[in-house]
Amino acid sequence: MHLHWIDIAIIVAYLLTSVFVGYWVSKRASRDIKSYFLGGNVMPWYVLGVSDASGMFDIAGTMWLVYIMFVYGLKSIWIPWLWPVFNQVFLMVFLSSWLRRSNAMTGAEWIETRFGKGKGARLSHLIVVIFALVSVVGFLSYAFKGIGKFATDFLPWDLSANEYALILMAITTFYVVKGGMFSVVVTEVIQFCILATSSIVLGIIAMSRVSPEMLERVVPAGWANPFFGWRLDLDWSALIPSVTNKIGEDGYGLFGIFFMMLLFKGFLVSAAGPAPNYDMQRILSTRSPKEASLMNMWVNCVLVFPRYFMITGLTILALVFYSETIRGMGKNIDFEMILPYALDRFVPAGLLGLLVAGLLAAFMSNFAATVNAAPPYIVNDIYKRFINPHASQKTYVRLSYVASLAVVIAGISVGWFVDSIDSVIKWIVSALWGGYTASNVLKWYWWRFNGYGYFWGMVTGIASSLVLAALQLPALNWFPAILGLSLVGCVVGTLLTPAEDDEVLKSFYRRVRPWGFWGPILEKVRREDPAFQPNRDFWRDMFNIAVGICWQTSLVALPVFIVIRKFQGALIAAGIVAVTAVILKFTWYDNLERREVQARTGATVPESGKMAPTAP
């Protein structure tokens, strides 16, 4: 790609501004480790929500989403359930408030809230740290692969993909290491503004260049229909025959069965709560449990529309103007070339610089958030807990600098040998999270589950996922097997060892107030406090999750329908968004304060949010 000097100036100015802003706020972050890791729990929920959304808006993920929309059309709105994207709905409805009530700094520190301080808890603590570091390194290698490929296609200097990735990671690492959470959040808010503007502009360019008739000529029947039967039934054989082979390689031909697997996996992974990464860190950084819930609601609102405006715009430009090139590639299709092709051909000078800066912002946001999620586990959960619990705050902050650099180096080392973005995505979301799921579902909902069960469930799950990666087996197909092995480890490890101490379980139950299988602990709590009431919101939460998934999916479909100019579909999607939002206002939002009052007091609180009178 040949960039005009104006574009290069815009890109360089953006990079310098990001470094300057990150460094400028670094003094506030270096006061103590709470400021460094959690921003001192003073940032508003809507700022953290924009930051979280910016961290999810990454280049590698965008390139992958363009690929799946190119191949699967509007049916691709379901495929990101692999992550699963509707975990944000579970967090919004109840899980982020449960997590925030712990007042922990990391997921590993949360373990003490649930399992106490015994040997089982220490083992659980250790395995969470290992999982967190493995997942962070996995995400960093994924980012390394994505930014290297992007930079070689977009930036004008004659460097290799790995050399570009090293330079851009070094720039981002500088302000992340120096400024901690404050600099990450401030720069991510700026980056998201650039991203959102770039995305809307790109979608408008696509709408002006591609008519509905032009699009219909280059896609198979059913491409613009989000609904499906048992089979995918998208016949690319007359248009781009090699795409048919790609669908076979992905294994999504029996789309009805694939969808049920997505729903099954997505529900379980979402019910487990957030993995110990930047999403969890944002939740723990909020000012209160109520604001934790609002933050996750806001992520859905601000992320989906601009991102899918860009994705759909890139896709339809590629379909209309790049299909011949893809057909000429034969079996060696490189869908990751769609993004640079579309920008190079259709975006004028000046605006191209802004768009490239926006995509660099996407990388830097995701990378910064991921890097910042790792040091708390090394410093707070290993060094402070086991090595030097009485060090000064300055020592902990300086060690955080070293920890950040270490995980970046590890991520680069793994990314250097990774073949493709797609392979990393599938391993993380199917294999690694498959090993995480069983232990982290049971920890919330089953009182008898103990630290030993958690440890052995995680060990078997992580080990299975690593074996899967070594053997290069299809990750999604093996998710049930990984889940099953992990579940066996959980149950056997739990039943062969004693239950956790009653005081630990009662304290956790009073503070977090989960629903689930907590009957024996509820009885013991009520012996001490007869007025204590259990959490009876299970059915309300399940209803809100169902409504929330419809709301979120319609938010995804709305910009897609707008960009392809299917305005009837856009009106239907907008109507569903409006109706589900109104329902959630009454069934979810209006009850947030009531639930937090009830969690603090243990007493029944009526719908108005005021305390019910107690018996004399």
N, C-alpha and C positions, 0 to 999 in steps of 0.2 A: 504494500500500500504506500502511495506517495502522499505525504502530508504537506499541506501548504505551511509556510512559515508562521502564519497566524494560528493554525492548529497547534503547531509545536509550542508556540509561546503560551497558548492557553493551557496545554498539558503541563508544561514546566511550572507555570504560575500556580496551578492547582497543587502540584506536588510540594512546592516550597511553602505554600499556605498551610497545607496539612501538617508539615513538620513544625512550622512556626507555632500554630495553634496548640498542637500537642505539647510542645516544650513550654509554652506560655502558662499552661495550667498545671505544669508538673509540680510546682512548689506546694500547691494545695494537696496534691496526692501523696506527697512524701512525708506527711506529718506522722502517720502511723499505719499499721497494716489494714485497719478497718477502712481508712480513707483510700488506701492504695487499691484494695481488692473490691470494696463495696461502695466507694464514694461517700463514706460516712453516713449512709442511709438518709441522705438529705435531698436527693434528686426527685423531682415530681414524676408521677407515673407516666404521664404523656411523653415526657422527654426520654425516659427509659424505654418506652414503647417504640418510639421512632428509632432509637439506637438499636433495639433488638431487631426491628424490621430491616434496618440497614445492614446489620450483620448477616441476615438471611438472604440478602439480595446479592449473590455472588456471581462472578463471571462463569465459572465452571458449571454451576447449576443452571444458569441462563442458557448456556450453549446446549446443555442436555435437554432442557425443556423445549427449546426450539426444535431439536431433533425429534422428540416424541410427538410434537404437534405436527411437524411436517409429515411424519409417517402415519400417525393415528388420528389426525384431525381433532375434532372436538371431543372425541373419546379420550383424548390425552388428559382432559381435566381430572380424570380419575386416577391416572397412573402415579401422580405424586403422593397418593395415599401410601405408597411404599415407604415414605419417610417416617411416619405418616403425618401429613400436613394438618390433619384435624386434631393432633395432640394439643394445638393451641386452644381448641374449644374445651377440651377436658381441663386444661390449666385455667382457662377463664371461668369455667363453671364452679370448680371446687378445689382442684389440686394445688394451684398456686397459693391459695389462702392457707391450706393445710401446711404446705411447706414453709411459708413465711412465718407461721406461728411458732416455729421451732427457734427462731432467732439465731440460727446457725450461720457460719460464714461460708461453709462449703458443704457439699453432699456428704463427704466423709465425716465432718464434724456432726452432721445430723444423725449419724449412726449412734452416737452416744445418747441422744435423746430417745431413740427407739430401743436400743439394746443394752444401755448402761455401760459399765466399764470393765466387765469380766473378760475372760479369754476369748469367748465367742465374739464379743463386741470388738476386741482388738483385731481379731482375724478379719472381721467384716470391714473394719476401718481400713485395713491394709489392702483388701481386694478392691474396695471402691477407689482408692488412690491409684492402684494399678490400672483398673478399667478406665479411669478418667485420663490417665496419661496415654494409654494405648489409643483411646478414641481421639484425643487431641492430636496426637502424632498422625493418626489416620486422616483427620480433616486437614491438617497442614500439608500432608503429601498430596491430597486432592487439590488444595489451593495452589500448590507449587506446579502441578501439572497443568491446571487451567490457566494460570497467569502466564506461564511460559509460552504456551501455544498462542494465547491471545496476543502477547507482546510481539512475537515474531511476525504476526500477520498485520499488526497495526502500527508499530513504532518504526521509525525510519532508519535506525542504525543497524549496521551489519553484525548482529550478535546472535548467538544461538538461543534456543528456548530456555535452556537451563541458566545461561548467563543473564538473560533478562529477568528471570524469576529471582535469581540471587540479588540483583540490584534492587528490584521493587520490594522484595521481602526485607532487605536491609533498611530501606527508607522507612517502611512501616514499623519495623521492629524498634527503630530509634525512639519514636514518640510513644510507642506502647510501653516499652521498658521504662522510659523516663517518667511518664505521666500516669501510668496505671489506669484505673477505671475512669477517672475524671477526663483524661485526655481522650480515651477511647470514646466515651459518650459524646463529648463536645464535637470531636471530629466526625463522628458518625452522623450526628444531626446535620452538619454542613454537607456531608457526602450524600445523605439521603435527599436533601433539597436538589442537589445537582442530578442525582439519579432520577428523581420523579420528573423533573423538567425534561431531561433527555428522553425518558421513556414516552412521555406524552407527545413530544415533538416527533419522535420516530414513528409512533402509531399514526399520527396525522399525515406524515409523508407517505406512508404505505397506503392509507385510505385515498390519497390524491392520485396515486400511481396505479392502483389495482382496483378495477371494477369487479362487481360480483360475477359478471359474465366471463371476464378473463380468468378469474379463479376457478369457476366451474369447469372450464376447458382443461385444466391441468390436474384436477383431483378426481379420484374415483367416486362413484355414487355412495352416499352415506358419510362422506368425509365431514360434512358440516352438521351432522346429527350427533349429539352427545349420548344418545341412548343406544342400546345394543341388545342382542340376544345371546344365545350360548356361544355362537361363533362371532368372530370379529367382522367377517364379510366386507372387507375392504379389498377390492381387486385392483392391484396396481400392475397387473401383468401387461396390459396394453399401453401403459404410460411409462413406468420405470420398473421393468421386471425385477431388477435386483432388490427393490424395496420389499418385494414379497419374500425374498430370502432373508432379509433383515428381520421381518416379522417372525419368521420361523426360528431364527437364532435367538430372538428375545423370548420366545416361548409364550407369546400373548395371543396366539391364534384362537384358542378356546377362551374367549374373553369373559364369558359368564363365570367360568371356574376361577379364572385369574382374579376377577372382581371379588368373588367370595373370599379368596385368600387375602386380598388386600384388606377387606373389612375385618376378617378374623385377626390378622396380624396387627392391623392398625388399632383395633379396639384394645387388644392386650398391651401393646407397646404404650399406647396413650394412658391406659389405666395404671401403668407402672410409674408414671410421673416423668419429669424431665431428666434426661441423662446429665451427668455432671459436666456440663459444658457452659457456654456463654448464656444460654437460655436460663439455666438454673441460677447463674450468677446475677442476671438482671432481676429475677424474682427475689432473691435474697437481698438485693440492693434497694428494694422499695421501702417506703416509709412505714407501711402497715399491711396486714393481710388484705384489707379491702383494696388498697392501691395495687397490690400484686395481681388481683383479679382484673382490675380495670386496665392494667398494663397489657395483659394478654389479649383482652378485647381489642385494645387499640392497635396491637400488632396486626390483627386481621384486617382492620379498617384501612390502615395506611399502606400496608405492603402489597395487597393483592392487586388493586386496580392499576397502579402505574406499571407494576412488573409485567402483568399480562398484556397491557397495551404495547409494551416493547416486544414481548415474545411473539405476539400475534402479528405485529407489523413486520418483524424480521422474517417470520415464517411465510407470509403470503408474498412478500417480495421475492424470496428464494423460490417459492413454488412457480411463480409466473416467469421469472427471469433467469433462474438458475437450473431449472429442471433438465435442460439439454446437457449442461455440463455434468450433472449428477448421472444422467443416463450414460454418458460417455465414460464414466469411471468404472462401469461394470460392477464386478463384485467388490471392488476396493473403494466403496463409498466412504467419503470423509464428510459426515454431516457437520463436523465442527468447523468446516470452512464456510458455512452459511453466514455466520455472523460477520466476519470480515468482508465477505463478498457484498453483502447487502449494504453495509455502511460505505464501502469504497465506491460503489456505483451510484448510490442515490442521495448521499448527503453532501451538501455544498461545503466549501471551505468556511472555516469559522464555526459553523454548527457542528462539523465533524470533530473539531477539537473539543467542543463541549461534550459531545457524545462519548468520545474516547476517554475524556476525563471522568465522565460519569461511570463508565465501565471500570476504569481504574479505581474509582471510589468504591464500586461494588466489591472488587477484590480486597481493597485495603480495609473496608469495614468488616468483612467476614474474617479476614486474616487477623486483624487487630483483636476482634472479639474472641477468637479462638485462642490466640496467644495469651490474652489476659486471663482466660479461664484456668490455665494450667498452674501458674505459680502458687495460688493458694493451697493446692494439694501438696506441693513440695515443701513450702515454707511453714504453713499453718499445721498441716496434718502429719508431716514427718519431722522437720527440724524442730519446730517449737514444741511439739507433743513429746517426742522421744529423745531429742538430742540436747537442746538448750532452751528449756521453758522460761528462763529468766533473762534472756538477752534483751537488749534495748530495742525500742521500736525502730531506730535507725538501722540496726543490724538486720532486722527482719526485712526492711524495705530494700536494703542493699542486696541481701540474698535473693530477693524477688527479681532483681535485675538479672542476676546470674541464672536463676531458674528459667526466666523467659528466654534468654539466649540459648539455654540448653535444649529446650523443647523445639525451638526454631531449627536448630542444627539437626535434631533428630528427625523432624518432619521433612527437611530438605534431603536428608540422607535416604529416607524411604522413597520420597517422591522422585528422586533421580532414577530409580529403577522401575517405576510403575509404567505400564504400557499405555493405559488410557484412562480418561476421566470416568467413563462408564463402569469400568471394572472396580474402581475405588468406591464409587457410589453404591453399587450393588453389594459389595462386601460390608460396608459400614451399616447400611440400613437394613440388611437382611441377616447377615451372619453375626456381626458384632452385637447388634441390638437384640438379636434372637437370644444370645447368651445373657443379656442384661435383664430380659423381660420377667422371667418367672420369679426371681428373687425380689424384684422391685414391685411386682404386683402384690405378692404375699405380705410384704413388710407393712403395707397400709391396712390390709383388710382381715388378717388372721392373727388373733392374739397369741396363739401358741407358737407361731413362727419365731425362731430365735437366731442369735448371731451365728451359731454353727451352721444352721440351715442356710442362712444368707451366704455365708462364705462358700460352702460346698456347691450351692446352686450357681454362684458366680464363677467359681473355678471351672466346673464342668462346662458351663456355657461359653466362657472365654476360650478355654482350651479347644472346644469343638469348632468355634469360629476360626481359630488360627489354623487348625488342621484343614478346614474347608478351603481357606485361602491358599495353603501350601499345595493342596491337591487340585486347585482351580476348578472346583465343582460349582454348579449353578446355585447361587446363594439363596434366592427366593424359594426354590424347590426344596431346599434343605432346612428352611426355617422351622417347620414342624418338628424335625428330628432334633435340631439344636434345642428348641424349646422343651421337648420331651426329656432329653438328657438332663437339662438344667433343672427341670421340675423334679425329677427323681433325686438329684443331688439335694434339692431344697427339703423335700419331705423326709428322706432318709436321715439327712444331717440333723433335722429338727427332732424327729421322734426318737433318735438314739441318744439324745442329750437332754438335760433338764430344761424346763421352761425358764424364761428370764425372771428376775426378781420381781415380786409383786409391786414393790414401790416404784420401780422403773416403769412398769407397764401402766400403773395407775397414773403416774405423772404424765406419761405420754398421752394417755387417753383423755385426761382432763384438759391438757394444753391444746392438742391438735384436734380432738373431737372427730375422729373418723367414723363413718358408718362401716358396717361389715360384721364379721364374726367376732364380736368382742363381748359376748354375753357374760362369761365368768368374771371379766374385769369390771364390767358395769355393776354386777352384783356387789363386788368388793368395794367399789367407789360409793355405792348407795348405802352401804353399812355405815360409812363414815359421814356421808352427806345425803340424807334421805330425799332432799329436794333436787338432787342432781338429775338432769334429764339427758337421755342419749340423743344423738344426731338422728333425726327422723326425716332427713331430706333426700334419702336415696332415690325415691321415685321422682321427686321434683328434679333432682340432678340428672337422672337418666332422660327425662323429658326434655330438659334444657339442652342436653348434649345432642339429642336427635334434632331439635330445632336449630341448634347452633351449627351442626354439620350442613343442614340445608341452607342456612344463611351464608356460611363460608363458601360452599360450592357455588351458590348463585353469584356471590361476589367475584368468583373466578370467571364464571361464564359470561357475566355482563360485559367486561371490556373486550372479550373475544368476539361476541356477537356484534358489538359496536364497530370494531375494526374491519370485520368482514362484511359489514353493512347488512346484517340480518336483523333489521330493526324490530321485527315482530318478536324474535327470540330475545332481543335486548329488553323489550318492554316486559315480557314474561319474567325474565330474570330479575329486573328491577322491582317488579311487583312482589316476587318472592322475598327479595331482600327486605323490602319495606314491611311486609306482613310479619316475617320472622323477627325483624328488629323490634316491632311493637310487642310481639309476644314475649320476647326476652326482656323487654323493659319491665313488664309486669311480673314475670315469673322468676327472673334472675336479678336484674339491677335493683329493683325495689326491695329486695330481701338481703342485700349485701350487709347493710348496717345491722339489721336484726340478727343475722348469723354471727357477726363478730361480737355483739353484745352477749348473745347466748353462749358463745365460746368462752368469753371471759368470765361469765357468772355461773355457767352450768345450769341455769334455770330456763324454763320455757318462756319465750318471748313471743307475743302475738304479732300478727302481720304488720301492725302499725310501727313496730320497732321499739315499743315501750315495754318495760318490765311488767310481767304479770304480777298481781298482788300475791304475796305469800300468805300461807295460813297462819293464824295467830297461834 
